[in-house]
Amino acid sequence: MIQFTQEMEHADIEICGMFEETQDIIPHLFYGKEGQVCIFPSDNGLKLFLGLGNKNTFTPYKIRNIYAKAMKEIKKYSLKQIKVNVIPTQSISKKSMLKAMLEGIYLSDYEYQGYRTEQVKQVERTVAFCGFEDMDDCKRMIVRGKNLMDSINDARDLICSPPNYIYPEMLAEHVQQLSVKSGFEVEILEEAQIEQLGMHAFLEVAKGSARRPRLIVMRYTNSKGPVLGLVGKGITFDTGGYCLKPSSSMKNMKTDMAGAATVIAIMNALAKNRCTVNVKAVIACCENALSGGSYMPSDVITSMSQKTVEVVNTDAEGRLTLADALTYIIDVEKAEQVIDIATLTGQAVRTFGSLYTPAFTNDDTFFMQFMEAAKEVGEDYWKMPCDDRYRSYFESKIADMKNSGEAGTITAAMFLKEFVKDTPWIHLDIAGTVEQHPSVFEYAVDCPSGVAIRTIYEMVQREYV
């Protein structure tokens, strides 16, 4: 657990970032190589020398990763007072530097506490940032940054939590509690209300579980700008239904609600930081369980949009719930632009691993705004084809479309595109990047990455005021 300050009389350890170009720092021991960490005693405690690499290729992305690595090293010891010195460079603004340091240090301090009878005691540490001139501005950045990081860590807790603790009713209660603390509006629709809306694609997926579905609607609107809609996949556990997953694939299906956790974190951070924006979010939350009441392959279902879908794979359930959620946020909540986030396809993992998140869009201008924000925060996305010729891959002889087809990641995205009409839309398939193996970010080793939260938060700050 970390607290931040700008003043510290005595530090247990002082972090000193050094470039390779700095000669003879500590001969034969420390050379400033990127990511190199060495701790040495000094007259006033310990000094951690941190290699920053080549000054000409230095970026906020590297700061974030390098300082996360430093924090992980410090966590090995009972050091509580930490001083972080400004990096001696003119190539990056001090605001960008502070933001990246803050994110790397705070996010790498995360540990999921779980449900052990003997909890691992968290060390309370204080971190002071030194050498930043505008102290008031620095304080504001730290407060706002910490609110965002706390929201990301809350999402990580949700993703890590077991499905007997996080299921539709409990996730809805969690969102209600956050809304009271942070100040956004929430509305929870139960099964009868969902039925009245005609959200039968969503309800068909939910039929097999004894735990009943919830439609979670969040609103944070206080500006005259356009309304951005966020939709998160909220399958709190996915067995695959009658198209049952093998046990090796099912063991981590508690993370199938990571898209939902992502949009909750974004709404929470926007409200906590009192941002002037117009954002609404929807989660169609249920379990995809197997029982005598489960939907079956060959079923034909009618979505909220009145489009009919032939079920060829009950393990392609996320796109069915998202289809109705997309219709709801456009038709009922009047979103003018939409981003959906989902752990949607295993093919995304096999194609991109943990490095890039495949992204789809029907509007290049909208996508360019998104990518500018992604570049700023240091997250990687790869634009995928949204070619109408892929429509033939999921054509059905007995319904408007099938819920699965070849070219899995693309077909899934093209299926969702059927439900957004002409609304500018982005789809992010985070199946491979929500948990990284191997880890791309130093702060995401052995824990969820929080991917897309910072990008969308940054985009909202820029475009929806």
C-alpha positions as CSV (number, residue, x, y, z in Angstrom):
1,M,0.0,0.0,0.0
2,I,1.5,3.3,-1.1
3,Q,1.0,6.9,-0.1
4,F,2.5,9.8,-2.0
5,T,4.1,13.0,-0.8
6,Q,6.4,15.8,-2.1
7,E,8.5,16.1,1.1
8,M,10.6,13.6,3.0
9,E,13.2,14.3,5.6
10,H,14.7,10.9,5.6
11,A,14.4,8.1,3.0
12,D,15.2,4.5,3.6
13,I,16.1,4.3,-0.1
14,E,16.5,6.8,-2.9
15,I,15.9,5.9,-6.6
16,C,18.4,7.5,-8.9
17,G,17.8,6.9,-12.7
18,M,20.9,6.9,-14.8
19,F,21.4,6.8,-18.6
20,E,24.1,4.7,-20.3
21,E,25.8,7.9,-21.4
22,T,26.6,8.7,-17.8
23,Q,30.2,7.5,-17.5
24,D,31.8,5.7,-14.6
25,I,28.8,5.8,-12.3
26,I,29.9,2.7,-10.4
27,P,32.7,1.0,-12.5
28,H,32.4,-2.7,-13.3
29,L,29.0,-2.9,-11.4
30,F,26.5,-0.4,-12.9
31,Y,26.5,0.8,-16.5
32,G,23.0,2.4,-16.8
33,K,21.8,-0.5,-19.1
34,E,18.0,-0.3,-19.5
35,G,16.3,-2.1,-16.6
36,Q,19.5,-2.7,-14.6
37,V,18.9,-2.4,-10.9
38,C,21.7,-2.1,-8.3
39,I,21.3,-1.1,-4.6
40,F,24.2,0.3,-2.7
41,P,24.7,1.9,0.8
42,S,25.2,5.6,1.1
43,D,25.7,8.1,3.9
44,N,21.9,8.7,4.1
45,G,20.5,5.3,3.7
46,L,20.4,3.2,0.5
47,K,20.5,4.2,-3.1
48,L,18.9,2.3,-5.9
49,F,20.6,3.0,-9.2
50,L,18.2,2.3,-12.0
51,G,19.4,1.9,-15.6
52,L,17.5,4.1,-18.1
53,G,19.2,2.9,-21.2
54,N,19.9,5.1,-24.2
55,K,18.9,8.7,-23.7
56,N,17.9,9.0,-27.4
57,T,15.3,6.2,-27.2
58,F,13.9,7.1,-23.8
59,T,10.0,7.2,-23.6
60,P,7.3,7.3,-21.0
61,Y,6.6,3.7,-21.8
62,K,10.1,2.8,-20.7
63,I,9.8,4.9,-17.6
64,R,6.7,3.1,-16.6
65,N,8.3,-0.3,-17.0
66,I,11.7,0.5,-15.5
67,Y,10.2,2.1,-12.4
68,A,7.8,-0.8,-12.0
69,K,10.9,-3.0,-12.0
70,A,12.6,-0.8,-9.3
71,M,9.5,-1.0,-7.1
72,K,9.4,-4.8,-7.4
73,E,13.0,-4.9,-6.2
74,I,12.2,-2.6,-3.2
75,K,9.3,-4.8,-2.2
76,K,11.7,-7.6,-1.4
77,Y,12.8,-5.6,1.6
78,S,11.1,-3.8,4.5
79,L,11.8,-0.4,3.1
80,K,9.0,2.1,3.9
81,Q,10.3,5.6,3.0
82,I,11.2,5.9,-0.7
83,K,12.5,9.0,-2.5
84,V,12.2,9.2,-6.3
85,N,14.4,11.8,-8.1
86,V,13.5,13.5,-11.3
87,I,15.2,12.1,-14.3
88,P,17.9,14.4,-15.8
89,T,16.5,14.8,-19.4
90,Q,14.9,17.5,-21.5
91,S,13.4,15.0,-24.0
92,I,10.3,14.2,-21.9
93,S,8.2,16.8,-20.0
94,K,8.2,16.5,-16.3
95,K,4.4,16.0,-16.3
96,S,4.8,13.0,-18.5
97,M,7.7,11.8,-16.5
98,L,5.8,12.0,-13.2
99,K,2.7,10.3,-14.6
100,A,4.7,7.4,-15.9
101,M,6.7,7.0,-12.7
102,L,3.5,7.1,-10.7
103,E,1.8,4.5,-12.8
104,G,4.8,2.1,-12.8
105,I,5.4,2.3,-9.1
106,Y,1.8,2.2,-8.0
107,L,0.6,-0.6,-10.4
108,S,3.6,-2.8,-9.6
109,D,2.7,-2.6,-5.8
110,Y,-0.5,-4.5,-6.5
111,E,-1.1,-7.9,-4.8
112,Y,-4.3,-9.8,-4.9
113,Q,-5.2,-10.6,-1.3
114,G,-7.6,-13.5,-2.1
115,Y,-9.3,-15.5,0.6
116,R,-6.5,-17.0,2.6
117,T,-7.2,-17.4,6.3
118,E,-3.9,-15.7,7.1
119,Q,-3.7,-12.6,5.0
120,V,-0.3,-11.4,3.7
121,K,0.3,-8.2,5.5
122,Q,0.9,-5.3,3.2
123,V,3.7,-3.0,3.9
124,E,2.7,0.7,4.0
125,R,5.2,2.7,2.1
126,T,5.5,6.4,1.4
127,V,6.9,7.6,-1.9
128,A,8.2,11.2,-2.4
129,F,8.8,12.7,-5.8
130,C,11.6,15.2,-5.8
131,G,12.8,17.8,-8.3
132,F,9.4,18.7,-9.8
133,E,9.0,22.5,-9.7
134,D,5.2,23.1,-9.7
135,M,4.3,21.5,-6.4
136,D,0.6,22.3,-6.6
137,D,0.3,20.8,-10.1
138,C,2.3,17.8,-9.0
139,K,-0.1,17.2,-6.1
140,R,-3.1,17.4,-8.4
141,M,-1.5,14.9,-10.8
142,I,-0.7,12.5,-8.0
143,V,-4.3,12.6,-6.6
144,R,-5.9,12.1,-10.0
145,G,-3.3,9.5,-11.0
146,K,-3.9,7.5,-7.8
147,N,-7.7,7.6,-8.4
148,L,-7.1,6.0,-11.8
149,M,-4.7,3.4,-10.4
150,D,-7.0,2.5,-7.6
151,S,-9.8,1.9,-10.2
152,I,-7.4,-0.3,-12.2
153,N,-6.5,-2.3,-9.1
154,D,-10.2,-2.7,-8.3
155,A,-10.7,-4.1,-11.8
156,R,-7.8,-6.5,-11.1
157,D,-9.4,-7.7,-7.9
158,L,-12.7,-8.4,-9.8
159,I,-10.9,-10.3,-12.5
160,C,-8.9,-12.4,-9.9
161,S,-12.0,-13.1,-7.7
162,P,-13.4,-16.7,-7.8
163,P,-16.8,-17.1,-9.5
164,N,-18.6,-18.1,-6.3
165,Y,-17.8,-14.6,-5.0
166,I,-18.3,-12.6,-8.2
167,Y,-21.5,-13.6,-10.0
168,P,-24.1,-11.4,-11.6
169,E,-25.9,-10.3,-8.5
170,M,-22.7,-9.7,-6.6
171,L,-21.1,-7.8,-9.4
172,A,-24.2,-5.6,-9.6
173,E,-23.9,-5.0,-5.8
174,H,-20.2,-4.1,-6.2
175,V,-21.0,-1.5,-8.8
176,Q,-23.7,0.0,-6.7
177,Q,-21.3,0.4,-3.8
178,L,-18.7,2.0,-6.1
179,S,-21.3,4.4,-7.4
180,V,-22.1,5.7,-3.9
181,K,-18.4,6.2,-3.1
182,S,-17.4,7.8,-6.4
183,G,-20.5,9.6,-7.6
184,F,-21.8,8.0,-10.9
185,E,-25.3,6.8,-11.5
186,V,-26.2,3.1,-11.7
187,E,-29.3,1.2,-12.6
188,I,-29.6,-2.5,-12.2
189,L,-32.2,-4.4,-14.3
190,E,-33.3,-7.8,-13.2
191,E,-34.6,-10.7,-15.4
192,A,-38.2,-9.5,-15.8
193,Q,-37.1,-6.1,-16.9
194,I,-34.6,-7.6,-19.3
195,E,-37.3,-9.8,-20.7
196,Q,-39.5,-6.7,-21.3
197,L,-36.7,-5.1,-23.4
198,G,-36.7,-8.2,-25.6
199,M,-33.0,-9.0,-24.9
200,H,-33.5,-12.7,-25.7
201,A,-29.9,-13.3,-27.0
202,F,-28.7,-12.3,-23.6
203,L,-31.3,-14.3,-21.7
204,E,-30.7,-17.4,-23.8
205,V,-27.1,-17.5,-22.6
206,A,-28.2,-16.9,-19.0
207,K,-30.8,-19.8,-19.0
208,G,-28.5,-22.5,-17.9
209,S,-27.4,-21.0,-14.6
210,A,-29.2,-21.0,-11.3
211,R,-27.7,-17.5,-10.7
212,R,-29.9,-15.0,-12.5
213,P,-28.6,-12.3,-14.9
214,R,-28.3,-8.6,-14.3
215,L,-28.1,-5.7,-16.8
216,I,-25.8,-3.2,-15.2
217,V,-26.2,0.4,-16.5
218,M,-23.8,3.1,-15.5
219,R,-24.0,6.8,-16.3
220,Y,-21.7,9.7,-15.8
221,T,-22.9,12.7,-17.8
222,N,-22.1,16.3,-17.0
223,S,-21.0,18.0,-20.2
224,K,-22.4,19.1,-23.6
225,G,-20.1,16.8,-25.6
226,P,-21.1,13.7,-27.4
227,V,-22.1,10.6,-25.4
228,L,-19.6,7.8,-25.5
229,G,-21.0,4.3,-24.8
230,L,-18.9,1.6,-23.3
231,V,-20.0,-2.1,-23.3
232,G,-18.1,-4.7,-21.4
233,K,-18.5,-8.5,-21.7
234,G,-19.7,-9.7,-18.3
235,I,-19.7,-13.5,-18.4
236,T,-18.7,-14.2,-14.8
237,F,-18.0,-17.8,-15.6
238,D,-18.0,-19.6,-19.0
239,T,-18.3,-23.4,-19.1
240,G,-19.0,-23.3,-22.8
241,G,-22.5,-24.7,-22.3
242,Y,-23.3,-27.8,-24.3
243,C,-20.2,-27.1,-26.4
244,L,-18.3,-27.8,-23.2
245,K,-14.8,-26.5,-22.8
246,P,-12.0,-28.9,-21.9
247,S,-10.9,-28.6,-18.3
248,S,-7.6,-27.0,-19.4
249,S,-9.5,-24.2,-21.1
250,M,-12.1,-23.8,-18.3
251,K,-9.8,-23.3,-15.4
252,N,-9.4,-19.6,-15.9
253,M,-12.8,-18.7,-17.2
254,K,-13.5,-16.5,-14.1
255,T,-11.6,-13.9,-16.2
256,D,-14.3,-13.8,-18.8
257,M,-15.8,-10.8,-17.2
258,A,-12.6,-8.7,-17.7
259,G,-14.4,-6.5,-20.2
260,A,-17.0,-5.7,-17.6
261,A,-14.2,-4.9,-15.0
262,T,-12.6,-2.6,-17.5
263,V,-15.7,-0.4,-18.1
264,I,-16.4,-0.4,-14.3
265,A,-12.9,0.9,-13.7
266,I,-13.2,3.6,-16.4
267,M,-16.5,4.9,-15.0
268,N,-15.2,4.8,-11.4
269,A,-12.0,6.8,-12.3
270,L,-14.0,9.4,-14.3
271,A,-16.3,10.0,-11.4
272,K,-13.6,10.0,-8.7
273,N,-11.7,12.6,-10.7
274,R,-14.8,14.7,-11.3
275,C,-14.2,14.7,-15.0
276,T,-16.5,16.8,-17.2
277,V,-17.6,14.2,-19.7
278,N,-20.6,12.3,-21.1
279,V,-20.0,8.5,-20.8
280,K,-22.5,5.6,-20.3
281,A,-21.7,2.0,-19.8
282,V,-23.6,-1.3,-20.1
283,I,-22.8,-4.8,-18.9
284,A,-25.0,-7.8,-19.8
285,C,-23.9,-10.0,-16.9
286,C,-24.6,-13.7,-16.6
287,E,-23.0,-17.1,-16.4
288,N,-22.7,-19.5,-19.3
289,A,-23.5,-22.7,-17.4
290,L,-24.6,-26.2,-18.4
291,S,-27.9,-27.6,-17.2
292,G,-31.2,-29.0,-18.5
293,G,-32.3,-25.5,-19.2
294,S,-29.3,-24.4,-21.2
295,Y,-29.6,-23.2,-24.8
296,M,-28.5,-25.7,-27.3
297,P,-26.7,-25.9,-30.7
298,S,-29.2,-25.4,-33.5
299,D,-31.5,-23.1,-31.5
300,V,-32.6,-20.0,-33.3
301,I,-32.9,-16.9,-31.0
302,T,-34.2,-13.4,-31.6
303,S,-32.0,-10.5,-30.4
304,M,-33.2,-7.2,-29.0
305,S,-32.6,-5.7,-32.5
306,Q,-35.0,-8.3,-33.9
307,K,-32.2,-10.0,-35.9
308,T,-32.4,-13.7,-35.6
309,V,-29.3,-15.9,-34.8
310,E,-28.8,-19.6,-35.4
311,V,-26.7,-21.0,-32.5
312,V,-24.0,-23.2,-33.9
313,N,-21.7,-23.0,-30.9
314,T,-22.9,-22.4,-27.3
315,D,-19.3,-21.4,-26.5
316,A,-19.6,-18.4,-28.7
317,E,-21.9,-16.8,-26.1
318,G,-20.1,-13.5,-25.4
319,R,-21.1,-12.1,-28.8
320,L,-24.8,-12.9,-28.1
321,T,-24.8,-11.0,-24.8
322,L,-22.8,-8.1,-26.4
323,A,-25.2,-7.9,-29.3
324,D,-28.1,-7.1,-27.0
325,A,-25.9,-4.8,-24.9
326,L,-24.8,-2.8,-28.0
327,T,-28.4,-2.5,-29.1
328,Y,-29.4,-1.2,-25.7
329,I,-26.7,1.4,-25.4
330,I,-27.4,2.8,-28.8
331,D,-31.2,2.6,-28.9
332,V,-32.0,3.3,-25.2
333,E,-29.0,5.2,-23.8
334,K,-28.5,7.1,-27.1
335,A,-24.7,6.6,-27.3
336,E,-23.3,8.5,-30.3
337,Q,-20.0,6.5,-30.3
338,V,-19.4,3.0,-28.8
339,I,-16.4,1.0,-27.6
340,D,-16.9,-2.6,-26.6
341,I,-14.3,-4.6,-24.7
342,A,-14.3,-8.3,-24.4
343,T,-12.3,-11.5,-23.8
344,L,-14.0,-12.8,-26.9
345,T,-11.9,-15.3,-28.8
346,G,-9.1,-17.8,-28.2
347,Q,-7.9,-17.1,-31.7
348,A,-6.8,-13.6,-30.5
349,V,-4.5,-15.2,-28.0
350,R,-3.0,-17.6,-30.5
351,T,-2.5,-14.8,-33.1
352,F,-1.2,-11.9,-31.0
353,G,-0.1,-13.5,-27.7
354,S,0.1,-10.9,-24.9
355,L,1.6,-8.0,-26.9
356,Y,-1.1,-6.5,-29.2
357,T,-4.8,-6.2,-28.6
358,P,-6.7,-6.8,-31.9
359,A,-9.0,-3.8,-32.6
360,F,-11.8,-3.4,-35.1
361,T,-13.7,-0.3,-36.2
362,N,-16.2,1.0,-38.7
363,D,-15.0,4.6,-38.4
364,D,-11.4,5.6,-39.1
365,T,-11.6,9.1,-37.5
366,F,-13.0,7.6,-34.3
367,F,-10.2,4.9,-34.4
368,M,-7.5,7.5,-34.9
369,Q,-8.6,9.3,-31.8
370,F,-8.4,6.1,-29.9
371,M,-4.9,5.3,-31.2
372,E,-3.6,8.7,-30.3
373,A,-4.7,8.1,-26.7
374,A,-3.1,4.6,-26.9
375,K,0.2,6.0,-28.0
376,E,0.2,8.5,-25.1
377,V,-0.3,5.8,-22.5
378,G,1.9,3.2,-24.1
379,E,-0.6,0.4,-24.9
380,D,-0.4,-1.6,-28.2
381,Y,-3.4,-2.3,-30.5
382,W,-3.5,-3.8,-34.0
383,K,-6.1,-2.6,-36.5
384,M,-7.9,-5.6,-38.0
385,P,-9.9,-5.8,-41.2
386,C,-13.6,-5.1,-41.1
387,D,-14.3,-6.3,-44.6
388,D,-17.9,-7.0,-45.5
389,R,-16.9,-10.1,-47.4
390,Y,-16.4,-11.8,-44.1
391,R,-20.2,-11.6,-43.7
392,S,-20.4,-14.8,-45.7
393,Y,-18.5,-16.7,-43.0
394,F,-21.4,-16.5,-40.7
395,E,-24.4,-16.6,-43.0
396,S,-27.2,-19.0,-42.0
397,K,-29.7,-20.8,-44.1
398,I,-32.4,-20.6,-41.4
399,A,-31.7,-17.3,-39.6
400,D,-30.3,-13.9,-40.3
401,M,-26.8,-15.1,-39.2
402,K,-24.9,-17.8,-37.3
403,N,-23.1,-17.0,-34.1
404,S,-19.8,-18.5,-35.2
405,G,-17.7,-19.1,-38.3
406,E,-14.2,-19.4,-39.7
407,A,-11.5,-16.7,-39.1
408,G,-12.7,-16.6,-35.4
409,T,-11.5,-13.2,-34.2
410,I,-12.6,-11.4,-37.3
411,T,-15.9,-13.3,-37.6
412,A,-16.8,-12.5,-34.0
413,A,-16.1,-8.8,-34.5
414,M,-18.1,-8.8,-37.8
415,F,-21.0,-10.4,-35.9
416,L,-21.0,-7.5,-33.4
417,K,-20.8,-5.0,-36.3
418,E,-24.2,-6.2,-37.4
419,F,-25.7,-4.6,-34.2
420,V,-24.2,-1.1,-34.2
421,K,-25.8,0.1,-37.4
422,D,-24.1,3.4,-38.5
423,T,-22.8,4.3,-35.0
424,P,-19.0,4.8,-34.9
425,W,-17.8,1.7,-33.1
426,I,-14.6,0.1,-31.9
427,H,-14.3,-3.5,-30.7
428,L,-11.3,-4.6,-28.6
429,D,-10.7,-8.3,-28.1
430,I,-8.6,-8.4,-24.9
431,A,-8.5,-12.2,-24.5
432,G,-4.7,-12.3,-24.9
433,T,-3.7,-9.1,-23.2
434,V,-5.9,-9.1,-20.0
435,E,-3.3,-11.5,-18.4
436,Q,0.1,-11.5,-20.1
437,H,2.1,-14.7,-20.6
438,P,4.9,-13.7,-20.9
439,S,4.4,-10.3,-19.3
440,V,4.8,-7.3,-21.6
441,F,4.4,-4.8,-18.7
442,E,6.7,-5.1,-15.7
443,Y,3.7,-4.1,-13.5
444,A,1.5,-6.9,-14.8
445,V,3.6,-9.9,-13.8
446,D,1.3,-12.6,-12.2
447,C,-1.7,-10.2,-12.2
448,P,-4.2,-8.8,-14.7
449,S,-2.8,-6.0,-16.8
450,G,-5.7,-3.5,-16.7
451,V,-5.3,-3.2,-20.5
452,A,-7.5,-0.6,-22.2
453,I,-8.5,1.3,-19.0
454,R,-5.8,3.9,-19.3
455,T,-6.2,4.3,-23.1
456,I,-10.0,4.8,-22.9
457,Y,-9.7,7.1,-19.9
458,E,-7.1,9.2,-21.8
459,M,-9.3,9.3,-24.9
460,V,-12.4,10.4,-22.9
461,Q,-10.4,13.2,-21.3
462,R,-9.4,14.5,-24.7
463,E,-12.5,14.0,-26.7
464,Y,-15.7,14.1,-24.6
465,V,-15.4,17.3,-22.6
